[in-house]
Each structure stands twice: as C-alpha cells, then as structure tokens.
C-alpha cells in the first residue's frame, strides 16, 4: 500500500495543481471542466499507482495464501518467478487496474467536491 499511496497521491497532487492553475488562468476554454480533469487525473494516477504496486500485492497474496506454513519473502518471490517469470507478478492486472481507476476517480471526485463545498 505504501508504493500505491506514494505514486497515487504524489502524482495526483502535482497534476491536479497544474490543472487548477491552468483553469485559473483561463487557458482551458475548450478543455475539460475542472471536475472532468479530476476524474481523468485521478484515474490515470490510480491506474499507474496500481501497476507499480501490483507485484507487491501479488507477493503479499502468495504469502497470505499459505496459512499452514510461514513462507519467506524470498521463497514467495521464487515461487511466483517459477510459475511464469516477470509476467507471473502481473497476472490478472487488467481487471485490478480497471477497478483501481474507477475507485480512485470516484474517491477523488468526492473528496474535491466536499473540499470545495466546505471552503
């Protein structure tokens, strides 16, 4: 979760600040509204963050799936690698990334809307 949060919130802050500055300057006459930009930016950053985090999530899942015996990180990595190399760390990423994009975009839209309402 640390990698996900760092990429997601770090990039979201940078990109949303740039988008708001462009809106304040009036340079976006034909562009998306600020809410549309929030959806696009948070979807992009959420998807990218999930792609960066996915191998760690796969590793965690393998380690948690062995309830009867403790498995070390090294053994879990070896197990995943033997089952398909690098691709094995990203098995199932398409659906998970789509879900992450949907969740992060709705989360940030709700957050930004609430923040604007309260200020």
C-alpha positions as CSV (number, residue, x, y, z in Angstrom):
1,X,0.0,0.0,0.0
2,X,2.9,2.4,0.6
3,X,4.0,2.3,-3.0
4,X,0.5,2.8,-4.2
5,X,-0.2,5.7,-2.0
6,X,3.1,7.4,-2.7
7,X,2.6,7.2,-6.5
8,X,-1.1,7.9,-6.4
9,X,-1.2,10.9,-4.1
10,X,2.2,12.3,-5.1
11,X,1.3,12.4,-8.8
12,X,-2.3,13.4,-8.2
13,X,-1.2,16.5,-6.2
14,X,1.2,17.6,-8.9
15,X,-1.1,17.1,-11.8
16,X,-4.2,18.5,-10.1
17,X,-2.3,21.6,-9.0
18,X,-1.2,22.1,-12.6
19,X,-4.8,21.6,-13.9
20,X,-6.2,24.1,-11.4
21,X,-3.6,26.7,-12.3
22,X,-4.5,26.3,-16.0
23,X,-8.2,26.7,-15.1
24,X,-7.4,29.8,-13.0
25,X,-5.5,31.4,-16.0
26,X,-8.4,30.7,-18.3
27,X,-6.3,28.6,-20.7
28,X,-8.8,25.8,-20.9
29,X,-11.7,27.2,-22.9
30,X,-12.1,24.0,-24.9
31,X,-10.8,21.6,-22.4
32,X,-12.5,19.6,-19.7
33,X,-14.1,21.2,-16.7
34,X,-12.1,21.0,-13.5
35,X,-14.3,18.1,-12.3
36,X,-13.6,16.3,-15.6
37,X,-9.9,16.9,-15.1
38,X,-10.1,15.5,-11.6
39,X,-11.7,12.3,-12.9
40,X,-9.0,11.9,-15.7
41,X,-6.1,12.8,-13.4
42,X,-7.2,10.5,-10.6
43,X,-8.0,7.6,-13.0
44,X,-4.5,8.0,-14.6
45,X,-2.6,8.3,-11.3
46,X,-4.6,5.5,-9.7
47,X,-4.0,3.1,-12.6
48,X,-0.3,3.9,-12.7
49,X,0.0,3.5,-8.9
50,X,-1.7,0.1,-9.1
51,X,0.6,-1.0,-11.9
52,X,3.6,0.0,-9.8
53,X,2.2,-1.7,-6.7
54,X,0.8,-4.9,-8.3
55,X,3.9,-7.1,-7.9
56,X,4.0,-6.3,-4.2
57,X,0.3,-7.2,-3.9
58,X,0.9,-10.5,-5.8
59,X,3.7,-11.3,-3.3
60,X,1.5,-10.5,-0.4
61,X,-1.3,-12.7,-1.7
62,X,1.1,-15.6,-2.2
63,X,2.4,-15.2,1.3
64,X,-1.1,-15.0,2.8
65,X,-2.4,-18.0,0.8
66,X,0.0,-20.3,2.7
67,X,-1.8,-20.3,6.0
68,X,-0.5,-23.7,7.2
69,X,3.2,-22.7,6.9
70,X,5.0,-19.4,7.0
71,X,6.6,-18.6,3.7
72,X,9.5,-16.1,3.5
73,X,9.6,-13.2,1.0
74,X,12.4,-14.9,-0.8
75,X,10.5,-18.2,-1.2
76,X,7.4,-16.4,-2.3
77,X,9.3,-14.5,-5.0
78,X,10.9,-17.8,-6.2
79,X,7.5,-19.5,-6.3
80,X,6.0,-16.6,-8.3
81,X,9.0,-16.5,-10.6
82,X,9.0,-20.2,-11.3
83,X,5.3,-20.0,-12.3
84,X,5.9,-17.6,-15.1
85,X,8.8,-15.2,-14.6
86,X,8.0,-11.5,-14.6
87,X,4.6,-12.0,-16.2
88,X,3.5,-14.0,-13.2
89,X,3.9,-10.9,-11.0
90,X,1.3,-9.1,-13.2
91,X,-1.2,-12.0,-13.7
92,X,-4.7,-10.5,-13.5
93,X,-3.6,-6.9,-13.6
94,X,-6.1,-5.7,-16.3
95,X,-9.2,-6.1,-14.1
96,X,-7.5,-4.9,-11.0
97,X,-6.2,-1.8,-12.7
98,X,-9.6,-1.0,-14.1
99,X,-11.1,-1.3,-10.7
100,X,-8.4,0.9,-9.2
101,X,-9.1,3.6,-11.8
102,X,-12.8,3.5,-11.1
103,X,-12.3,3.6,-7.3
104,X,-9.6,6.3,-7.3
105,X,-11.6,8.6,-9.7
106,X,-14.8,8.4,-7.6
107,X,-12.8,8.8,-4.4
108,X,-11.0,12.0,-5.6
109,X,-14.1,13.4,-7.2
110,X,-16.0,13.0,-3.9
111,X,-13.0,14.5,-1.9
112,X,-12.6,17.5,-4.2
113,X,-16.3,18.2,-4.3
114,X,-16.6,18.0,-0.5
115,X,-13.5,20.2,-0.1
116,X,-15.0,22.9,-2.4
117,X,-18.3,22.7,-0.6
118,X,-16.7,23.2,2.8
119,X,-14.5,26.1,1.8
